[in-house]
Amino acid sequence: MPALPAGLQAADLSTRRATHPLIPAMFLFLLLCVQPSQSRSDPELRTWRQTRPRLQLSHSDLRNGSALYWEGGVSGGYQVLLLDEDRGWLLVGGKDHIYLLSPDNLQRPFQKIHWPAAQEHVEHCRLAGKSLERDCANFVRALQPFNKTHVYACGTGAFHPQCTYLQLSHNSERSTFKLSHTVESGRGKCPFSPREPFTVRLTDGELYAGTSVDFMGANAAIFRTSVQGSSQHYLRTEAYEQNWLNEPDFVGSFSIPDTHSPDDDKVYFFFKEKAVEAGQWDRRVYSRVARVCKNDVGGKRSLINRWTTFLKARLVCSVPGPSGVDTHFDELEDVFVLETKDPQNPTIYGVFKTSSSIFRGSAVCVYSMASIRAAFNGPFAHKEGPDYRWVEYKGRIPYPRPGTCPSETYDARHKSTKDFPDEVVSFIRQHQLMWEPVLPLGGRPVLTRVNSPYLLKKVVVDRVEAQDGPYDVLHLGTDDGKVVKAVSVIKDNWETEEVILEELTVFQTPTPILSMELSTKREQLYVCSELGLVQLSLQRCELYGADCAECCLSRDPYCSWDGQTCSRYFPTSRRRARRQDVKYGDPWSQCPVTEEDSDSVEVKVVYGVEGNSTFLECVPRSLQTELNWTLQLPENQQKTVRQLSLTDEDRFLHMKRGLLVQRLELTDAGLYTCTAQERFYSQVLGRYRVHIIPNNSLHPARYQQNLNHPDLLSLLRTGPAVAGVSGFLGQSEAVPLPPHRNSWLPPLRSYKDLQMVGTNSLSVDEYCEHLWYREKRRQQKLRSLKLKQESRKARVRRNNPPEFPL
């Protein structure tokens, strides 16, 4: 399976030459068709093996467990969150409202501010053909901290963007939560549409935004505007210039210093756009990282009010394949900057998806600032030749190097960008694109999801200290309302292993996750969609299992075995009983006393009838557990053990909750053992002694002879109360049969019941289907009766309308 997408999605034959034109897809398809078949041990095939989550919780499980749902908002349209850990508040931007919540408990009383769009703007929006409910309102899209007491807020304003200040303060005497009376234009700060992707970052009193500035969303640019004082000076990228921006979708923006000098501070933008280097008729989408200098003020004679330090490079997230062909995840969905002890070198996490129509897939790639800076310090891309192909620029590069921030410390002649020579400004006007792409750490994604029912949309990362070192725990939001928790483990040979810890169905109705905020101080995750807001705990250690082995197998950096339960791990804890192994998940090294002897597991006796079906229950403790069944023949036969695998005859079906034998034969009698296998650890979960009753033994002529069996006699007399007996057909319970008043034989009614279940006249499947049909008919009658009652009530209301006083 991986070879086909790799060929159809290949952008080149080398990730180091990722900006080169496409190799024809048909050639790659033929190339891959003649590749020899690969074995299961091929590392490229292992790349696409989808690991299952160890813990999977439904929406109802979360409702009754570790999630708090906020349902106080009535407007909907929740898209943006702003969390202040120190001051203890959480802002939610919605439709015509801004909400103030407590991050400690979303179910506490909250405050809200009504901030609607002007009525004339709503009317103009409606007349322009927009939806009154979905478009013509003030959808709050931006909440940026301005100072200790104010937040800068922007909304769409019914396709007429507007911005203002939100005063927010708490003290012992009173709290303030109100909007400023001054409302300014949000053009170049906020998009017109409530669904258009954009990014915004407020730093040092300047607002950096990637958004469109027209009603149709055709004129997109990267802007810088001042939000303090009376200065209205702005800077932007060149309008309608494909080499600058070509139909971009903005994802994120961050302020990251390059050196200890504030003159070198830059703002980085992450987005995806139509690739100009892919050809005129090729609408391939590439992901980009761009940067501008904070002290850029535009050019003096050229590029006036335009960026003179704008550069961009391609972000590559691909899986190397056979013959050098790569499967690319080209479309950036979200980006998260994980701060480290060095503020100049954070770790960049990006979520990507494929643009292929052949298969669906998502991936997470990690980048270092060193690789990003190396791309911007490398060669420029250049368009030349009769066919205007993109090649590496090998000509003379003017001084100072284009894209360098002006600094009086380095060169007294260049105090600002207006002092740059004309050749520098002219060069950067035609050479914004860098030749070398930015490659991920390790040369491949740290996590991939291919042909899964969902796509990854959002990511936040928490660096957690475990017993064997720090681990980055990824919390990923999907397009169908789920949150996936995963961790990437680096092995001794520097290979990475993806471990899916949890899959939580946060919203009952499938809906994309729009925003996520992580509180490391409170150990909470806040997940936002158009349906509402959810507060999730970062860990659910108690759900992994009740013993040391299960806790160790979870490989969750948040959790460890404390000697009694699986609980939250704290690096400062001095408890010597702590057991944790994230890197290997090996219970043998951590929990040697938990090894369970198979002979200590109780053997349950099950009786089945020849020709019928039976079910042996064995529930795995984890979705990552593989169940293995073995059959040991009775003692009077040869003592052999048979492995019951999926390749056995069709009569044996391995199901999620056990083993189903569809048609019993006399040779199926014996001892069935269910063993759970996970990584290097195996454990016996269940043992069943199955006895097969011959079909001809149930006829009346042989009824008396059949009852002479001591175990069957005891079962018929007392039902499942006999120790170790599960009953007929593997059921866990049976109705006790009262003894006959004049004889030790059971009453004839019990014989009839046994014959009904045990003969071919009516199998168990037919009997269950009959019961299901009766229940279905009963439910239909109830629904029909309910509809008749509602219709009768409606008819009464129409004939007797209520009287209202004039």
N, C-alpha and C positions, 0 to 999 in steps of 0.2 A: 504493500500500500504506500509506503513512503516514497518509492521511486517515481510514481506517476505524478503526484503533486510537485515533487522536486523538479521534474522536467518541464512541466507546464508553467511553473512559477519561477524558473531560473532567470535571473537577470544577467548572469555572466558566468564565466568559468572560474572566477577567483574573487573572493571577498575583497582583496586588495585592489581590484579593478572594478569596483561595484558601479562606477558611474559610466562605464562603457555601454554602447548600444546593445540591444537584445540580440541574442542568438536566435534564429528562427525556431519557433516552438516545435514545428514538425520535425526538424533535424534532431532536436533533443528527444522528442518522443521516439523516433526510430532508434536513436542511440540507446535509450533505456530499454527498449523492447528486446534488443539483442544482448543485454547484460545477462550473464549467467545467474541462475537462481542462487540466492544466498541462504545460508543456514540460519537457524534461530539464534545462534550465538553472535551473529553479526551485530556490531555496535550500532550501526545505522538503523537496524530494525528495533533494537532496544530503545532507541531515541523516541519512538512513537508509541511505546507501550504505556498505556494510560493507567496510572496508579489510582486506586480508589481511596476515598477518604476513610480514615479510621472511625470517625464519628460522623453520623448523618442524622440531623434533627429536622423534623418537619415544623411547619408553622405552628401547629397546635402544641408541639413539644416546647417551643420557645415561649409561647403564651403562658404556659404553666410552669416555666422554669426560669432561665437566667436572662430574660429579655423584658424590658419595659417599653411600652408603646405609648407614644404621645398622640392623642387624638383630639386635642383641644382646638386645633385650628379648623376653621370652617371655610377658608378661601381656597385651599389647595395651591398647586403650583409651586411647591417647595423645591428650590434648586440650589440654594447657597446656605452654608453654615459658617459661623465665625465663633471660635471658642477662645475664651480667655481663662487660662488655667489659674493664674494668680488671683484674679478678682472674682472668679467663680461665677461666670455667666456664659450663656450660650445663646447666640442670636440666630434666628431662622428667618430667611427672606421668602415670602410667599406672594400670592396674588393680592395686591392692594393692602398688604399688611406686613409688619415686621413684628416678630414675637421674641420675647425675652424669657428664657427658661433657666432652670437650675440644672447644671450638669450633674449634680449628685443624684438627682431623682427627677426624671422627666414628668412624673405624675404629680409633682408639687404644683401649687397655684402659679400661674404665669401671667405676664403682662403682654399687651399688644398695642400697636399703634396703627391707626387707619391712615394709609397714604395712597389715595386713589389718583387716577389720572384726571386731568381737566376734562370737563364734559365736552368741550368743543373738539378736543383731540380724540375722544372716544367716537364722536360723530363722524369726524373725518376718516378715522380708521374704518368704520363700518361702511361708509360710502366708497372707500377704496376697494371693497370686496373682501375684507378680512373678517374672520369669525369674531362675533361679539363676545363669545364666551372664552375662546382659546387665544385670542390675539389682542382684542381691544380693551386692555386693562393695564395697570401698572404692575408688571412682574418684576420684583426686586431681583436683580442679577449680580450686584456687587455690594459687598460689605468689607471695607478695608479699615483697619485700625489707623487713626490719625494721631491721637495722643492718648494720655491717660484717661481723659474724660469724654472724648468724641470719637465717633466712627463715621467714615465717609460712605454714604449709601447712594446707589444709583439704581434706577428702574427704567423699564422700557417706555412707560408713560403712554401706552396705546400708540406705539410706533412714533413716539415723540420723546426720545430719551431725556431724563431729568435726573439731577443729582442734588444732594443736600447733606447736611450734617446731622448726626444723631447724637444727642447728649445723653451720656450714660455714666452714672456715678452712684456709688454706694458709700454710706457712712452710718455712724451710729444714730444720727438724728433723723435723717430722711434719705430717700433714694430718688434719683432723677432718671426719667426715661421719656424723652420727648424729641421731636424733630425741630430743626431750625426753621424759622419763617422764611429764610432766604433759599430759594430754589433756583439753580442754574442749569444751563443746557448740558445735557449729557452726550452731546455729539462728539464722537472720538473717544468717549470714555465707556460707553455702554452700547450694546447693539440695539437695533430697532425691534427685532423679532425676539420673542421669548424662547425660541428654540435654536437660535443661531449659536454655534460654538464660539466662545471668545475667551480671552484671558485678561486679567488686570492685576497690577501690583503697585501699591502705594509705598514709596520709600523716599526719605529725605524731602518730604513735601512735594514730590513730583509723582504724577500718576502715569504709569506706563501701561498701555492697553493695546491689545491686538484685536481689532474689531472692524466692522464695516461702518461707513459713514453716510449711507444713503438708504432710501426706503426699500429698494429692491435688493440690497445686500451685495451689489456688484463691485463697489469700490471699497476694498478692504486694505487696511494699512496698519502699521505699528506706530502708535502715537506716544508722544510725551506731552502732557499738559500740566500746568501748575494749578494746585488746588488751594493755595494760600496767597493772600495779598491780592492786589488788583492787576497783577501781571497776567496777560492772556497769551503769552508767548507759547508757541507750540512747535513741535518737530514731528515729522512723519516720513514714511517711505514714499518713493515716487509713485504717483497715481497711474494706474492702467499701464504699468510697465512689467511685462512678464518676467524679465530677468530678476526683478526685485521680489515680487510676490505674484504667484500664478494661481488664483482661486484657492487661497489658503483656508484651512480650518485650524484655528488656534486651540492649543491644548493647555499650556501653562507658561508662566513667566516667574523668574526668580532673580533676586539680587545677590550676586556672588562676587566677593572681592578676589582680585587676581594676585595682588601683592599686599605688603603692609602699607603701601602708599595709597591714600584715598583717591589720588588722581587716576589710579588704575581700576577703580571699581566699575563693574559692568553689570548690565541686566541681560539675562539669557532668556530667549523665547523658544518654545518648543511648539511645533505645528506640523501639519502635513499639507501638501500641495500637489498640483499637477506638475510632473517633472518636465522641465523644459529640455533637459538633455536626453530625454527618451525618444524624441522625434515629434514631428508635427501632428501625425495622425495617431500617435500612441497616447492614450489617456492614462498612462500609468501614474500611480500616486507614490510619492516618496515622502519619508519623514525627515524633518529638518530640525537642526538646532541653530539658532541665530543669536548674535550678540551685538550690543551697542554700548558705547561708553557713556557713563553718566554725565560727564562734563562736555559732551558733544553739543555745540550750539549752532551747527550748520556751517555752510560755506559763506564766503564773502562775495565772490562774483559768480559762482556756480553752486548748485545745490543749496540755494537759500531756503531756509526753513525745512531743509531735508537732512537726513542723517548722512554724515560723512565718514562714519566708522562702522556702517552696517555690513556684516559678513554673515554667510550662512554655509552650513555643511550638511551632508547627508548622514542620517542615523541609520545604521544597518543592524537589523536583528534577523539572523538567518541560522538555519541548521545545515551545516556542511553535509553534503551527500556524496554518493559514488561518482567517480570520474570528475570531481571538482565542481559538480553542479550543486547549487545551493537552493534550498527552499526558503524564500524570503517572506517575512511578516512585515509588510511595507507600511501599513497604516497605523500611525500612533493614536492611541485612545486616551491615555492618561500618563502623567509623569509625577514622580514624587522625589523630592530632594531630602535625603536622609543626612541630617547634620552630624558631624563628627567632632572630635576634640580640636581638629584643625579647621577653622571656618573657611579657609581657602580651598579645601579639598573635600567637599561632601561627596556622598555616593548617590548616583542618579539611577532611579528605577523607572523603567518605561514599560507600559502595557501596549502591545501591538496586536493587530489582527491581519489576516490575509485578505487580499483583494481578489482572490481567485473565485471563479464560479464553479470550480470543480469540487472543492472541499472547504469546510469551515475550520478555522483554527485561530487560536490565540497563543501569545507567548509573552514572557516577561524577560527582559534583558536588563543587565546592569552595566553602567558606564562609570568610568572614573573621570574626574576633571582633568587629569593629566592627558588622557587620550583626546578629550575635546579640545584642549589647548594645543595639542600637537597638530590636530587637523587645521586649526586656524593659523598656526605658524608654518604650515606646509605650503606646497605650491598652489597657485590659483588655477581655476579652470578657465579655458579660453575657447572661443568659437572662431575657427578660421578654415581656410581652404575653399575650394569651389562648391563643396556640398555643405559647408558650414557645420562641420563635425566638431564636437566638443573634445578638446585635447588638453594636455597639460601645458600651461604657459611657461615657456623657457626663456622669455625675453628678460630685459632689464627691469627690475622692480625699483620704483622711485623711493627716495628717502624723504621723510620717515616712512617706514613700511605702512602701507594702507591698512587701516583697521587699528592702528596703534593709538592709544589715548594720548592727547597732548599733556605734557607735564613740564613745567618750568624747571623741575629738578633735573630732568634728563637732558633737556635742550631749551635754553633760555629763549631761543628764537621762536619757539612754538608754545606760546602760553595758552592758546585756544585753537579750536579747529579752524577759525577764520584766518589763522596765520599759516595754515598748510599751503605749500606751493600748489599752483594750478595743476601741475602734472599728477600730483597725488590725488586731488579731487577728481580729475578726469579719469584716472585709472580706476578708482573705486566705483565710479559711475557705471563702468562696463564690466567690472570683475567683482561681483559680490559672492560668487559661488567658489567654494574651495574644491580642489581636485580630489584630495584624499577623503574618504568617508571616516566616520567615527565607528569603530568596531567595539562590540561588547566585551566585557571581561570574560576570559576563557574562550572567546571566539564563538560562543553559542549561547542560546537562552538558558536561564536557570530553571525555567518551568515552561512546559508546552501543554496545551489542551487542543487536541485535533479531533474533529468530528464528534465533539461533545454536544450535549443538548443546549449549551449556553456559550456565550462569548464573554470574555473578561472586559470590563469597562472602566473600573476604578481601582486604585491601589493606594494603600498607606502601609508604612513599614515601621516596625518596632524592633529596636536592637535590644535583645534580651541576654542577660548574663546567665549562663548555665554553668554546670559544674565543670565541664570541659572546655569552657570558653564562650565568647559571645556568638549569638546567632541572630540573623535578621529574619523575623517572622513577618510574612506577607499576609495582609488582610485584603482580599480581592473582592470587589463588587461585580456582579454579572448583569447581563441584560435581561434576566428574567427574575430578578428580585432575590438572588441568593448572595451569601457571603462565604467565600472559601478562604480557609486559613491554611497556609503552607509554609514550609521552611526548606531552604536549600542547604544541604549538608556537603561540605567539601571533604573528600576522602584523602587518604594518605598519598595517593598518586595524582592529586590535584583535580581529579574528576569530581563533578557535582552530581548529587542525587537529590531528586525532588521528593519531598515527603508531604503528602496531603493529609493534614490533621483533621480538619472539620469541613463539613458542607452544611450550611444553615439556610433553610428556606425562610427568609426574614419576612417577606410579604407573600400573603396567600395568593393574590392575583399577580401573575407575572408582569413585572414592570422594571424598567432599567434603574439601576442605582445611579443617582445623579451626583451625590456628594457624600464624602466620608471625612470624619474628624476623629483623631486619635488623642486620647487623654492618658498619657503615661503616668501622671500623678494620681489619677483616680482609677487607672486600669480599666478604662471604659472605651468603647467604640461607638460612635454615633453615625448612623446610617440613614441617609435621606433619599426619598423618592417623591414623585408627585402624589403618592398616596399618604405620606406622613413621615414620621421620624421614629427611629428605634434606638434604644440604648442597650448595648450588648456588653457583657463582661468579656474580657480578653481571654479568660480560661474557664474551662469546665472540667477540672481535673477529676472530680468525683464520678464523672460519667464514663471514665475510661475502663474501670473495673475495680474489683474489690480486693485484689491481691497485688503483691509486688511485681510479679511477672507482667501482668497486664499494664500496669503503670509504666514499667520500663519499656515495654513494646510500643507504647504510644509515641515516644520520641518527641514529646512536646516540651520545649525549653521552659515553659511556664510551670511544669508539673514535676513532682518527684515523690517517691515513696518515703514516708516519714516513720515507718515502722508499724503503722496501724492503718493508714489510709493513703490514697493518692491525693495530694494537696499541693497548694501553691509553693513553688520553690523560691526561697530568698537566699541570695548569695551570702548575706551576713549571718545566716543561721548557723549555730554551732552544734546542732544536733548531729551526732555521729551516725544515726540510723538512716540518714538521707541516702536514697539510691536513685540515680539518674544516669542514663546513657543515650544522649541524643545522637551521637555520631554513629553508633553501631546498633543500638537497641537490642542488646544481648542480655537476656535475663539470666543466663547461666553464670555470667561473671558478677552480676549484681544481686541476684536472688537465688543462691544455691540451695537454700532450705525450702524453696517453694516447688521443687520438682515433685510431681504427683505420680505416684505409682499407679499403673493401670489396674492392678488387682484391687485397689482400694475403691474403685468406682462401682457402685451398686449395679448388679445385673438385673434387668427387668425382664420378666417372662412375658412373651407375646404369643398368642395363638392366632393362626391364620388358616383359612380354608383354601384348599387347592382350587386354583382357577380364579380366585378373587384377588383383590389388591390389598396392600397394607402399607402403612406409612410409619416410618421410624423417625421420631423427632430428634433433631440435634441442631440447636441454634448456635451459630458462631458468635463469639464475643466481640468480633470486629469485622468490618467489611473487607479488611485486608487479609483475613484468615482464609485459608484453603482447607476444606474438609476432605478427609480421606476415609473411606469405608473399607473394612476388611471383613471377610467371612471365614470363620473357622468351623469346619465340619464337625458333626457330633462324634462322640468317642467311639461309637460302634462302627464308624466309617474311618477312612484313613485320615490321620491328623495333618491336614494341610490347611494353609491359610491362603485365601484368594483375595486379590486386590480388586475392588469394585470401582473401576474408573469410568470416565465418560465414554470410553471406546468399547465398553461391554455391550452386551446385547440390549436391545431397545426396552426390555422389561424393566431395567433399572434406570430411574431418573434422579439425578442429583439436583435437589431443589434448595432454595435459600434456607429453609428451616428443617431440612432432613433428607431422608432417602425414601423415594416412592417406588415400591415394587408393584408394577401394574398387573402382573399375572403370576401368581404364586405357583411354584412347582414343588414336588416332594423333595427335590434335591436342594431346595433353598433353605432347608432347616439347618440351624447352627447358631453360632455365636457371632453377632454383628457388633463390630467395634467402630465407633466414630472418633477420629483423631483430628484435632485442630493443629494445622501446621502454619506457622508464621515466622518467616525468616529462618533462624536456626533453632527455633523453639517449637516443640511439639507437646501436646497435652491431650489426654483422653477425656472426652466430654460425655460419652454415653456408651452403654453396653446393653445389648438386647439378646436374650435367648429366645429364638423363634422356633415354635413347633408348628408343623403343618398337619392339618387334619385332612385326610383323604376325602375327596368329594363323595365317594360312594358310601362312606361311613355315616353320612347324614340321612340316609334313607331310613324309613321306619323299621325295616327288617334288621338293620344294623345299629339301631339307636341304642338298644340296651348294651350291646357289646362296646360301643364307643364310650359309654358313660363309665365303664370300668376303669378308665384312665384316672389315676389318683389326682393328678394336678387339675384335670378338666372337671372332675367331680367336685373338688374343693372350690373351683372357680364358679361353677354353676350354683353351688349352695350359697356362697357368701358374696359373690361378686368380686370387685377389685380390692376388697378389704384384705385379701390374702397378701402377705408381704411379698413384694417383688413381682407381682403379677400385674401387667398392664391391661389385660383383657383381650378380647377378640379384635383382630384387625389393627392392632397397635393403638387403640384409643386409650387415653389416659384415665377415663372414667367410664363406668358402666352402671346401669340401674341394678341394685341388689335384687336377687331373685329369692322370694320367700320359699322356705322348704315346704314340701307336701305334708299335709297333716297326718296321712296314714302311711307314708313310705319315705325313704331317703331320696327317691327320684324327684326331680323338679317337676312342676306342673307342666301340662301339655302346652300351655300358652308360651312358656319359655322355649319349648321345642319348635313351635311354629315360628317364633321370632328368629331363632337360630337358623331355621331352614330358609326363611325369607332372605336373610343376609348371606347365608353361606351357600346357596345353590345358584345355579346359572339362570334360574328363572327370573331373578331380580338381583343384579349386582349392586355393590355399594355405590358405584357411580350413578346407576339408574335411580337408586333410592334417594341419593342426595339431590339429583336433578329434579325428581318428583317433589321433594320438599321445597326446593328453590322455586319451582313453578307455583306451588300453592302460596308461598310467601309473596311472590310477585303479584299474583291475582289479588291477594288481600290488600297489598299496598295500592293497587290500582283502584279497588273499591273505596278505600279510604280517601284517596285523592278526588275521586268522582263525587263522593259525598260532601267533601269540603267545598268543592266548586259549586255544587248545588246550593249549599248553605250561603255562600258568599253572594251568589246570584239572587237568592231570595232576599237577603238583606239589602242589596242594592236596589231591588225593585220596590221594597218598602220605603227606602229613602227617597226615591223618585216620586212615589205617590204621596208622600207626606213630607214636603219640604219644611225646614225649620223656619220659624217666624222670628224676624229681627225687628226691634223697635225702630221707628223712624227717627 
